[in-house]
Amino acid sequence: MTALYPDTHPKMEALQVELWRQASPTRKMQMLAQLNASARLLALTGLRARYPQATEAELRRRLAGLLLGEELARKAYGDLPDAE
């Protein structure tokens, strides 16, 4: 097996993979949902740092641009405000 993480001991990595394999489908979906929530939170945090004057609505629209691509986000949510 190829190493997934260069900073993790191979035995610990093998144990992690085995635990993932043993997890129920429900647990795997819960882990995926947690990862998605974490990614959204990190993206919003980055957007807040980049656009400190933006409203929550603008930040959500910018997040949609990141997640969906600008073309689809524009069709679904409209244009971004001119202010940056």
C-alpha positions as CSV (number, residue, x, y, z in Angstrom):
1,M,0.0,0.0,0.0
2,T,1.2,3.5,-0.9
3,A,1.5,6.0,2.0
4,L,-1.4,8.4,2.3
5,Y,0.4,10.7,4.7
6,P,4.2,11.2,4.6
7,D,4.2,12.3,8.3
8,T,2.3,9.3,9.7
9,H,3.9,6.0,10.8
10,P,3.0,3.3,8.3
11,K,1.5,1.1,11.1
12,M,-0.7,3.9,12.3
13,E,-1.8,4.7,8.8
14,A,-2.7,1.0,8.2
15,L,-4.7,1.0,11.4
16,Q,-6.6,4.1,10.3
17,V,-7.4,2.6,6.9
18,E,-8.6,-0.6,8.6
19,L,-10.9,1.5,10.9
20,W,-12.3,3.2,7.9
21,R,-13.0,-0.1,6.3
22,Q,-14.8,-1.4,9.4
23,A,-17.0,1.7,9.8
24,S,-20.6,1.3,8.9
25,P,-22.0,3.1,5.9
26,T,-23.9,5.4,8.3
27,R,-20.7,6.3,10.1
28,K,-18.9,6.9,6.8
29,M,-21.6,9.3,5.8
30,Q,-21.3,11.1,9.2
31,M,-17.6,11.4,8.7
32,L,-18.1,12.8,5.2
33,A,-20.7,15.3,6.4
34,Q,-18.3,16.4,9.1
35,L,-15.5,16.9,6.5
36,N,-17.9,18.9,4.3
37,A,-18.9,21.1,7.2
38,S,-15.3,21.7,8.1
39,A,-14.4,22.6,4.5
40,R,-17.3,25.1,4.4
41,L,-16.2,26.6,7.7
42,L,-12.6,27.0,6.5
43,A,-13.7,28.5,3.3
44,L,-16.0,31.0,5.0
45,T,-13.2,31.9,7.5
46,G,-11.0,32.6,4.5
47,L,-13.6,34.7,2.8
48,R,-14.2,36.7,6.0
49,A,-10.5,37.4,6.2
50,R,-10.3,38.4,2.5
51,Y,-13.5,40.5,2.6
52,P,-13.8,41.9,6.2
53,Q,-16.5,44.4,5.3
54,A,-18.7,41.8,3.5
55,T,-22.2,41.1,4.8
56,E,-23.2,37.5,5.7
57,A,-25.3,37.4,2.5
58,E,-22.3,38.4,0.4
59,L,-20.1,35.9,2.1
60,R,-22.7,33.1,1.4
61,R,-22.8,34.2,-2.2
62,R,-19.0,34.1,-2.5
63,L,-19.0,30.7,-0.9
64,A,-21.5,29.6,-3.5
65,G,-19.1,30.8,-6.2
66,L,-16.4,28.7,-4.7
67,L,-18.5,25.6,-4.3
68,L,-20.6,25.8,-7.5
69,G,-18.4,27.8,-9.8
70,E,-19.2,31.4,-10.7
71,E,-21.4,30.7,-13.7
72,L,-23.8,28.5,-11.7
73,A,-23.7,30.7,-8.6
74,R,-24.6,33.7,-10.7
75,K,-27.5,31.9,-12.2
76,A,-28.7,30.6,-8.8
77,Y,-28.0,33.6,-6.6
78,G,-27.3,36.6,-8.8
79,D,-24.3,38.8,-9.3
80,L,-21.9,39.8,-6.6
81,P,-22.1,43.4,-5.3
82,D,-19.5,45.7,-6.8
83,A,-17.9,46.5,-3.5
84,E,-14.9,44.3,-2.5
